[in-house]
């Protein structure tokens, strides 16, 4: 596993992206006080946040509804993800996080009881974790040198039970990027992501997400239906 600590500037996270994640659109812009607060919080966070990401390459294959890693470990990803990863000959296991300092920041805001700031911080943290995942993919693509790969797939989505985190973290070394896993398979820091990517000359590179996902309560699915 290779681990990286990122500078905030490497994420290219903009206020506009945050507004979109908050539910705003071209026809419904945030009111000036909200916009000002978002920009101010993002500027503050950018000066101290320490996102991290890590990834490692593993040999393996798809068997039924499982990713079988060379050595015998099995990721029970379910039928949807197994189908999306068909033809994969290798797999990337990854994790990315907004970091422990960001977790402490969220905890302080919750203690202060400012609901709006808590909401904005929640959105910022999610975006930082995803952007760190994007940066990890760019690093991966340099390493692969043009070899095809699937999109990121994570436990808790598309039929991959959250308990799959246990095997994933065991393969990555228990605490990738300083992330801990609880008994119920929740990550700390909360604003973290993990999962698998399939690699192979015949994998489908762009198939992903909402057209395959069965999670009807997903907020992104609701947004796409508007």
C-alpha positions, 0 to 999 in steps of 0.5 A, spaced: 500 500 500 502 506 498 500 512 502 499 520 500 498 526 505 495 531 500 495 539 500 488 542 499 490 545 493 491 538 490 483 537 491 481 543 486 474 543 491 470 550 489 465 553 493 460 552 487 461 544 487 459 545 495 453 549 493 451 543 488 452 538 493 448 542 498 442 542 493 442 548 490 442 549 482 443 554 477 436 557 478 436 557 485 442 560 488 444 560 496 442 567 499 448 571 500 449 570 508 449 562 506 454 563 500 459 568 505 459 562 510 460 557 506 466 561 502 469 563 509 469 556 512 472 553 506 477 558 506 479 556 513 479 549 513 483 549 506 489 552 511 489 546 516 486 540 513 490 534 511 487 529 507 490 522 505 489 517 500 492 510 499 492 504 494 495 497 493 494 493 487 492 485 488 492 480 483 485 476 483 479 474 479 471 475 479 468 468 482 460 469 482 458 475 486 465 475 489 472 478 488 477 473 490 484 476 492 490 471 490 491 468 497 484 466 498 481 472 501 474 474 498 470 480 498 463 479 497 461 484 493 454 482 490 451 481 483 451 488 481 458 490 482 461 483 480 458 484 473 460 491 473 467 488 474 467 482 470 473 481 466 478 484 471 484 481 472 487 485 478 484 489 483 486 496 487 484 496 494 483 504 496 482 508 502 481 516 502 479 521 508 478 528 510 483 526 516 483 526 524 483 534 524 477 535 520 473 530 525 475 534 531 473 540 527 466 537 526 466 534 533 467 542 536 461 544 531 457 539 534 458 541 541 457 548 539 450 547 536 450 551 530 446 547 526 448 551 519 455 550 520 454 543 522 451 542 515 456 546 511 462 542 514 458 535 513 458 537 506 465 540 505 468 533 509 464 529 504 467 533 498 474 532 501 474 525 502 471 524 495 476 529 492 482 525 495 479 519 492 479 522 485 486 524 486 488 517 488 485 515 482 489 520 478 495 517 481 493 510 480 492 512 472 499 514 472 501 507 475 497 503 470 500 507 464 493 507 460 491 500 462 483 500 463 480 500 470 473 501 473 470 506 477 470 506 485 466 501 488 465 501 496 461 497 501 454 499 503 452 501 495 450 496 490 449 490 494 455 490 497 454 489 505 457 494 509 460 488 513 465 487 507 469 493 510 472 488 515 475 484 509 477 490 506 481 493 512 484 487 513 487 486 506 489 494 507 493 493 514 487 495 519 488 502 519 489 505 512 491 513 512 489 512 520 482 510 519 479 506 524 473 501 523 468 500 529 464 493 530 459 495 526 463 497 520 463 504 520 469 508 519 473 514 523 474 519 521 467 519 519 469 523 512 472 517 509 471 512 503 474 505 501 473 500 496 475 496 490 477 498 483 477 493 477 483 493 472 483 489 466 484 490 458 476 489 457 473 492 463 467 497 462 470 503 464 464 508 465 459 504 467 457 506 474 452 508 479 445 510 479 442 506 473 445 500 476 444 502 484 438 499 487 438 504 493 432 508 492 433 513 498 440 515 495 440 523 495 444 523 489 438 519 485 433 524 488 437 529 485 438 526 478 430 525 478 429 532 478 
